[in-house]
Amino acid sequence: MRVITGTARGRKLMAPDGMDTRPTTDLVKEAVFSVIHFIVPYANVLDLFAGSGQMGIEALSRGANKAVFVDSSRKALDVIKQNVQNTGFAKQAKIQLNDVESFLKNSGEQYDIIFLDPPYNNGFPEKLLPLLHKPLSENGIVLYEHDKKEELPEETDGLVLKKRYRYGRTMVSSYIRKTATL
């Protein structure tokens, strides 16, 4: 696993040991960033279920202003801390040990890009999608990585599906605010 492009291009990233974390493949990461490359510079990014932090770090490498990394695993947070240090983004990173649902319910910040890569097929879309319109900036985007068998809704509280992308058995569903001008 590595940073694909930008100021930290080619830097290797660590991943937490064990089976609790499923890192996003380079193919999916590259495809996602090709979709959002115009909005990454100067963006405020939220990386939920951050794991290794690779999506937020990739955004920082490509010019994002800051990234907040949220994960409920202390092991994952230790890896994220090492990865942001090794890539030189420690000052632009905020790392939080928190349950994602609790974080979203209590977040007062707004984000231009929100990445979610929760464990597959565990009921997270129903719980989390309705909470995402509050922290999403007016013209922001949510990128939700999930299994192709997992059905995500076309519309939810304040959000509407923009497009679905398929990469093997992985899907990425993008959502925007219903009032967005994208």
ChimeraX attribute file (.defattr): number of C-alpha atoms within 10 A of each C-alpha:
attribute: neighborCount
match mode: 1-to-1
recipient: residues
	/A:1	15
	/A:2	16
	/A:3	23
	/A:4	19
	/A:5	14
	/A:6	13
	/A:7	15
	/A:8	19
	/A:9	14
	/A:10	13
	/A:11	15
	/A:12	15
	/A:13	19
	/A:14	18
	/A:15	20
	/A:16	19
	/A:17	10
	/A:18	8
	/A:19	6
	/A:20	12
	/A:21	18
	/A:22	15
	/A:23	17
	/A:24	17
	/A:25	13
	/A:26	14
	/A:27	9
	/A:28	18
	/A:29	16
	/A:30	16
	/A:31	16
	/A:32	18
	/A:33	17
	/A:34	10
	/A:35	11
	/A:36	14
	/A:37	14
	/A:38	9
	/A:39	18
	/A:40	20
	/A:41	15
	/A:42	14
	/A:43	20
	/A:44	25
	/A:45	28
	/A:46	27
	/A:47	26
	/A:48	27
	/A:49	22
	/A:50	28
	/A:51	30
	/A:52	29
	/A:53	30
	/A:54	27
	/A:55	27
	/A:56	27
	/A:57	31
	/A:58	25
	/A:59	29
	/A:60	28
	/A:61	22
	/A:62	22
	/A:63	17
	/A:64	21
	/A:65	16
	/A:66	22
	/A:67	28
	/A:68	20
	/A:69	28
	/A:70	26
	/A:71	24
	/A:72	16
	/A:73	18
	/A:74	14
	/A:75	17
	/A:76	24
	/A:77	22
	/A:78	16
	/A:79	19
	/A:80	29
	/A:81	18
	/A:82	17
	/A:83	22
	/A:84	23
	/A:85	13
	/A:86	15
	/A:87	20
	/A:88	16
	/A:89	18
	/A:90	18
	/A:91	10
	/A:92	15
	/A:93	22
	/A:94	15
	/A:95	19
	/A:96	18
	/A:97	16
	/A:98	17
	/A:99	14
	/A:100	21
	/A:101	16
	/A:102	10
	/A:103	16
	/A:104	20
	/A:105	13
	/A:106	11
	/A:107	12
	/A:108	9
	/A:109	12
	/A:110	18
	/A:111	23
	/A:112	20
	/A:113	26
	/A:114	26
	/A:115	22
	/A:116	24
	/A:117	22
	/A:118	22
	/A:119	15
	/A:120	16
	/A:121	13
	/A:122	10
	/A:123	11
	/A:124	17
	/A:125	20
	/A:126	12
	/A:127	11
	/A:128	16
	/A:129	21
	/A:130	15
	/A:131	21
	/A:132	25
	/A:133	24
	/A:134	20
	/A:135	20
	/A:136	25
	/A:137	19
	/A:138	18
	/A:139	16
	/A:140	23
	/A:141	27
	/A:142	26
	/A:143	21
	/A:144	20
	/A:145	23
	/A:146	23
	/A:147	18
	/A:148	17
	/A:149	11
	/A:150	14
	/A:151	11
	/A:152	18
	/A:153	13
	/A:154	12
	/A:155	16
	/A:156	19
	/A:157	13
	/A:158	17
	/A:159	25
	/A:160	19
	/A:161	18
	/A:162	16
	/A:163	12
	/A:164	14
	/A:165	16
	/A:166	15
	/A:167	13
	/A:168	9
	/A:169	9
	/A:170	18
	/A:171	20
	/A:172	23
	/A:173	20
	/A:174	21
	/A:175	26
	/A:176	26
	/A:177	25
	/A:178	17
	/A:179	11
	/A:180	13
	/A:181	9
	/A:182	10
